[in-house]
Amino acid sequence: MRVKFIAYNTLVNILLRMPDIFYSALFAVAFPIYKALHTERAYGRTVKHLANAKKYATVDCFASASEARNDVGAVTAKDVFKGIFWNALDSYRGLARFKSVESRIVYENEEIIREAIAECAKNGKPIAGISIHQGAFELLHRALCRYSEHVHLITDSVGNESFREVLKDLRSDPHLTEYHPEETGKLIRDLFHTKGILAMVFDQGKNTKGNSVELFGQKSTLYLRLPQKVNEMGAGIVLFRTWTEYAPQKRIVIRFEKYYPPRFDKTHVGNNLQKDGRSALVSSIAKEMESWISEHPEQWSWNYHGNFR
């Protein structure tokens, strides 16, 4: 295993240091092949979901021209996969602490998370910082280490054991602890013991039950049961996100968006469920996520297997 780890780690570090012109050429060659091989799968699903979102935008006006920075109807599947490709590269270069990436990161609305932490600290409670797979999202977990010495990250398994160790080493930070989904109980205990921050993305999950919602008029699934649980136990929730801007200068924006106080459904809505039987907390987060995607549709992955089913 150690030999494989060294081999994977060396390869990853070499690849991250390849010039952008190499990656431009790689995408130009690889994308047509990927498209041909995935016409009925990832690429085909993305085309279909973008078309449905465009239709929904026309009928329901989910984002006005003044609110949305991009028109979903103008975004192509190629734009989406190109966005994922370059944002992934920025993510891993950022985790490897490349100055060329770190210098482009800007933080917006930091008072939201600082005030949330201060408010929950009065009662000796933690918070959850949650987001989605948009932009250079791998940088979000590391970003939370600016605000707490105890960030608890829940991640899914990727690749073989050696490659997972490489990714874990890349993501590592003195203030960050990773947990597998099967360690949820331990995570909750550690979170409330340290009064730290739970870090997770909620638009993808494996082997776990999610929350039924509607996105762009279609049935979909978000994975908010853990944030719901800790919110019911007294933790606050902060929504935050990231995206990449290319003009007038290339910036990676990390923005804190909204704070949900502890026990939101019960204390701030009046009961645990809305009339349709759904949590007000979950419905509100789904609407927020929908608006994020509508602003930067080319930087969100539309083809996750659990989307729109």
C-alpha positions as a printed NumPy array, in Angstrom:
array([[  0.   ,   0.   ,   0.   ],
       [  2.841,   2.411,   0.857],
       [  4.37 ,   1.94 ,  -2.613],
       [  1.034,   2.696,  -4.276],
       [  0.571,   5.774,  -2.09 ],
       [  3.989,   7.128,  -3.087],
       [  3.294,   6.409,  -6.761],
       [ -0.142,   8.086,  -6.723],
       [  1.158,  11.021,  -4.712],
       [  4.067,  11.583,  -7.106],
       [  1.786,  11.369, -10.133],
       [ -0.746,  13.816,  -8.662],
       [  1.948,  16.348,  -7.819],
       [  3.457,  16.102, -11.312],
       [  0.057,  16.542, -12.959],
       [ -0.855,  19.545, -10.815],
       [  2.326,  21.277, -11.948],
       [  1.682,  20.81 , -15.651],
       [  1.051,  24.157, -17.427],
       [ -2.468,  25.304, -18.317],
       [ -1.706,  24.945, -22.025],
       [ -1.334,  21.212, -21.413],
       [ -4.787,  21.054, -19.814],
       [ -6.364,  23.126, -22.582],
       [ -5.039,  20.64 , -25.126],
       [ -6.103,  17.709, -22.941],
       [ -9.684,  18.973, -22.675],
       [ -9.854,  19.656, -26.424],
       [ -8.87 ,  16.059, -27.14 ],
       [-10.665,  14.288, -24.285],
       [-14.06 ,  16.009, -24.351],
       [-15.233,  14.756, -27.798],
       [-14.247,  11.218, -26.779],
       [-16.042,  11.55 , -23.428],
       [-19.125,  12.956, -25.165],
       [-19.248,  10.042, -27.617],
       [-18.884,   7.468, -24.83 ],
       [-21.466,   9.084, -22.538],
       [-24.193,  10.184, -24.947],
       [-26.787,   8.148, -23.04 ],
       [-25.239,   8.692, -19.621],
       [-23.508,  11.694, -18.031],
       [-23.411,  13.897, -21.143],
       [-26.916,  12.938, -22.229],
       [-28.359,  13.559, -18.763],
       [-26.729,  16.988, -18.642],
       [-28.249,  17.961, -22.008],
       [-31.683,  16.819, -20.837],
       [-31.483,  18.545, -17.448],
       [-30.331,  21.824, -18.978],
       [-33.243,  21.714, -21.437],
       [-35.711,  21.07 , -18.614],
       [-34.24 ,  23.904, -16.533],
       [-34.523,  26.265, -19.505],
       [-38.186,  25.326, -19.916],
       [-38.787,  25.839, -16.19 ],
       [-37.072,  29.23 , -16.289],
       [-39.322,  30.321, -19.155],
       [-42.54 ,  29.192, -17.498],
       [-41.852,  29.818, -13.83 ],
       [-39.295,  32.631, -13.944],
       [-37.248,  31.068, -11.13 ],
       [-34.644,  33.819, -11.479],
       [-35.209,  37.272, -12.883],
       [-32.74 ,  38.831, -15.278],
       [-31.515,  41.095, -12.477],
       [-30.908,  38.149, -10.129],
       [-29.295,  35.659, -12.478],
       [-25.802,  36.278, -13.802],
       [-26.132,  33.644, -16.501],
       [-29.033,  32.349, -18.566],
       [-29.438,  28.591, -18.087],
       [-30.745,  28.373, -21.634],
       [-27.49 ,  29.796, -23.016],
       [-25.318,  27.219, -21.222],
       [-24.331,  24.061, -23.088],
       [-23.292,  20.668, -21.764],
       [-19.778,  21.415, -23.002],
       [-19.743,  24.583, -20.866],
       [-20.683,  22.473, -17.833],
       [-17.973,  19.865, -18.321],
       [-15.401,  22.546, -19.096],
       [-16.363,  24.335, -15.876],
       [-16.052,  21.131, -13.85 ],
       [-12.677,  20.384, -15.461],
       [-11.055,  23.746, -14.69 ],
       [-12.634,  24.145, -11.26 ],
       [-11.385,  20.689, -10.271],
       [ -7.881,  21.687, -11.318],
       [ -8.125,  24.889,  -9.248],
       [ -9.486,  22.871,  -6.322],
       [ -6.587,  20.472,  -6.139],
       [ -3.969,  23.102,  -6.846],
       [ -5.521,  25.15 ,  -4.044],
       [ -5.434,  22.185,  -1.673],
       [ -1.768,  21.77 ,  -2.599],
       [ -1.378,  25.42 ,  -1.54 ],
       [ -0.331,  26.782,  -4.917],
       [  0.13 ,  30.534,  -4.474],
       [ -1.277,  31.092,  -7.965],
       [ -4.631,  29.802,  -6.682],
       [ -4.559,  31.072,  -3.095],
       [ -3.918,  34.624,  -4.309],
       [ -7.145,  34.543,  -6.347],
       [ -9.452,  33.536,  -3.474],
       [-11.686,  36.287,  -2.093],
       [-14.117,  35.97 ,   0.825],
       [-17.483,  37.727,   0.928],
       [-19.979,  38.206,   3.763],
       [-17.633,  36.783,   6.394],
       [-19.647,  38.547,   9.089],
       [-22.379,  35.92 ,   8.587],
       [-20.241,  33.016,   9.771],
       [-18.417,  35.031,  12.435],
       [-21.694,  36.231,  13.955],
       [-23.185,  32.715,  13.728],
       [-20.227,  31.229,  15.584],
       [-20.42 ,  33.926,  18.253],
       [-24.17 ,  33.465,  18.737],
       [-23.954,  29.675,  19.041],
       [-20.907,  29.931,  21.322],
       [-23.048,  31.762,  23.89 ],
       [-24.95 ,  28.502,  24.365],
       [-21.922,  26.267,  23.932],
       [-23.143,  24.911,  20.584],
       [-21.41 ,  24.268,  17.21 ],
       [-22.465,  25.204,  13.678],
       [-22.695,  23.41 ,  10.358],
       [-21.151,  25.005,   7.259],
       [-22.813,  23.368,   4.247],
       [-22.591,  23.829,   0.497],
       [-22.872,  22.139,  -2.921],
       [-20.602,  20.774,  -5.669],
       [-20.226,  24.065,  -7.52 ],
       [-17.073,  25.919,  -8.524],
       [-13.813,  24.908,  -6.836],
       [-15.803,  23.304,  -4.023],
       [-12.902,  21.325,  -2.522],
       [-11.55 ,  24.637,  -1.22 ],
       [-14.649,  25.212,   0.916],
       [-13.668,  22.71 ,   3.612],
       [-10.222,  24.248,   4.023],
       [-11.779,  27.732,   4.071],
       [-13.743,  26.878,   7.227],
       [-10.442,  26.38 ,   9.059],
       [-10.152,  30.193,   9.048],
       [-12.973,  30.302,  11.589],
       [-12.445,  27.3  ,  13.87 ],
       [ -9.675,  25.063,  15.15 ],
       [-12.072,  22.108,  14.937],
       [-13.569,  21.486,  11.49 ],
       [-15.229,  18.093,  11.062],
       [-15.496,  17.019,   7.399],
       [-17.668,  14.148,   6.21 ],
       [-16.501,  12.603,   2.924],
       [-17.411,   9.656,   0.711],
       [-14.982,   7.006,  -0.494],
       [-13.299,   7.639,  -3.861],
       [-11.072,   5.186,  -5.712],
       [ -8.913,   2.589,  -3.99 ],
       [ -7.466,   2.864,  -0.492],
       [ -4.109,   4.263,  -1.58 ],
       [ -5.655,   6.965,  -3.742],
       [ -8.051,   7.902,  -0.911],
       [ -5.032,   8.415,   1.337],
       [ -3.48 ,  10.718,  -1.26 ],
       [ -6.655,  12.835,  -1.37 ],
       [ -6.859,  12.854,   2.423],
       [ -3.251,  14.021,   2.64 ],
       [ -3.955,  16.739,   0.046],
       [ -7.023,  17.971,   1.952],
       [ -5.307,  17.8  ,   5.319],
       [ -5.043,  20.756,   7.667],
       [ -4.12 ,  20.895,  11.374],
       [ -7.685,  22.044,  12.116],
       [ -9.487,  19.49 ,   9.889],
       [-10.682,  15.983,  10.788],
       [-12.228,  13.678,   8.166],
       [-14.987,  11.14 ,   8.779],
       [-16.508,   8.409,   6.644],
       [-20.353,   8.424,   6.435],
       [-20.406,   5.343,   8.666],
       [-18.795,   7.423,  11.435],
       [-21.71 ,   9.843,  11.737],
       [-22.259,   9.074,  15.433],
       [-18.623,   9.818,  16.278],
       [-18.733,  12.978,  14.16 ],
       [-21.753,  14.333,  16.056],
       [-20.142,  13.59 ,  19.422],
       [-16.877,  15.266,  18.395],
       [-18.729,  18.243,  16.887],
       [-20.637,  19.051,  20.07 ],
       [-17.63 ,  18.299,  22.274],
       [-15.317,  20.712,  20.416],
       [-18.043,  23.302,  19.602],
       [-16.538,  23.255,  16.103],
       [-17.871,  23.308,  12.557],
       [-19.452,  20.46 ,  10.593],
       [-18.346,  20.754,   6.934],
       [-20.216,  18.941,   4.169],
       [-21.777,  19.236,   0.738],
       [-25.416,  18.216,   0.493],
       [-26.239,  17.68 ,  -3.191],
       [-24.683,  14.226,  -3.558],
       [-24.654,  11.106,  -1.418],
       [-23.989,   7.367,  -1.581],
       [-25.744,   4.583,   0.26 ],
       [-27.703,   7.025,   2.377],
       [-31.258,   8.273,   2.525],
       [-31.817,  11.834,   1.388],
       [-34.535,  14.473,   1.475],
       [-37.081,  14.716,  -1.335],
       [-37.209,  18.207,  -2.849],
       [-37.999,  19.941,  -6.113],
       [-35.287,  21.598,  -8.194],
       [-36.288,  23.435, -11.355],
       [-39.75 ,  21.877, -11.133],
       [-38.462,  18.303, -10.988],
       [-38.265,  15.826,  -8.148],
       [-34.752,  15.525,  -6.8  ],
       [-32.834,  14.545,  -3.67 ],
       [-30.65 ,  16.515,  -1.299],
       [-28.737,  15.03 ,   1.608],
       [-29.62 ,  17.228,   4.545],
       [-30.493,  14.728,   7.258],
       [-27.252,  15.278,   9.158],
       [-27.508,  19.118,   9.13 ],
       [-31.178,  18.735,  10.135],
       [-30.204,  16.477,  13.016],
       [-27.519,  18.764,  14.445],
       [-29.809,  21.789,  13.978],
       [-32.472,  20.025,  16.068],
       [-29.759,  19.372,  18.689],
       [-28.918,  23.067,  18.915],
       [-26.384,  23.773,  16.158],
       [-26.776,  26.696,  13.775],
       [-26.393,  26.275,  10.012],
       [-24.506,  28.571,   7.637],
       [-24.942,  28.201,   3.873],
       [-21.943,  29.159,   1.786],
       [-20.714,  28.568,  -1.742],
       [-17.961,  29.201,  -4.261],
       [-17.716,  30.004,  -7.94 ],
       [-15.068,  31.253, -10.349],
       [-15.234,  34.648, -12.06 ],
       [-13.202,  35.22 , -15.221],
       [-13.696,  38.956, -15.848],
       [-12.515,  41.605, -15.229],
       [-10.041,  39.356, -13.408],
       [ -9.991,  35.683, -12.548],
       [-11.19 ,  35.243,  -8.971],
       [-12.382,  32.349,  -6.853],
       [-15.207,  33.729,  -4.745],
       [-16.167,  32.09 ,  -1.443],
       [-19.344,  33.714,  -0.181],
       [-21.328,  33.109,   2.997],
       [-25.016,  33.423,   2.201],
       [-27.456,  32.633,   4.992],
       [-27.701,  31.653,   8.642],
       [-30.337,  29.326,  10.094],
       [-30.51 ,  29.545,  13.898],
       [-30.684,  26.405,  16.072],
       [-33.936,  24.407,  15.99 ],
       [-35.079,  26.401,  12.978],
       [-38.168,  24.336,  12.103],
       [-39.542,  24.24 ,  15.631],
       [-38.512,  27.638,  17.012],
       [-38.534,  29.891,  13.977],
       [-41.272,  28.351,  11.841],
       [-43.614,  27.216,  14.576],
       [-43.766,  23.506,  13.821],
       [-41.538,  20.838,  12.356],
       [-43.318,  20.429,   9.043],
       [-44.909,  22.591,   6.406],
       [-48.379,  21.819,   5.107],
       [-46.912,  19.609,   2.369],
       [-45.137,  17.523,   5.004],
       [-41.69 ,  18.866,   4.219],
       [-39.296,  20.561,   6.566],
       [-39.254,  24.334,   6.163],
       [-35.499,  24.21 ,   6.684],
       [-35.001,  21.727,   3.829],
       [-37.347,  23.584,   1.48 ],
       [-35.607,  26.889,   2.155],
       [-32.158,  25.395,   1.53 ],
       [-33.382,  23.802,  -1.714],
       [-34.637,  27.188,  -2.951],
       [-31.336,  28.786,  -2.022],
       [-29.43 ,  26.086,  -3.898],
       [-31.65 ,  26.529,  -6.946],
       [-30.809,  30.229,  -7.054],
       [-27.067,  29.454,  -6.812],
       [-27.267,  27.09 ,  -9.77 ],
       [-29.276,  29.584, -11.798],
       [-26.548,  32.189, -11.311],
       [-23.683,  29.892, -12.359],
       [-25.214,  26.917, -14.205],
       [-21.965,  26.189, -16.041],
       [-20.172,  25.488, -12.736],
       [-22.507,  22.883, -11.237],
       [-22.556,  19.197, -12.119],
       [-26.004,  18.439, -13.547],
       [-25.345,  14.744, -14.107],
       [-25.045,  13.205, -10.637],
       [-26.95 ,   9.94 , -10.641],
       [-29.267,  11.067,  -7.845],
       [-30.351,  14.311,  -9.513],
       [-33.91 ,  14.764, -10.781],
       [-35.235,  11.282, -10.073]])
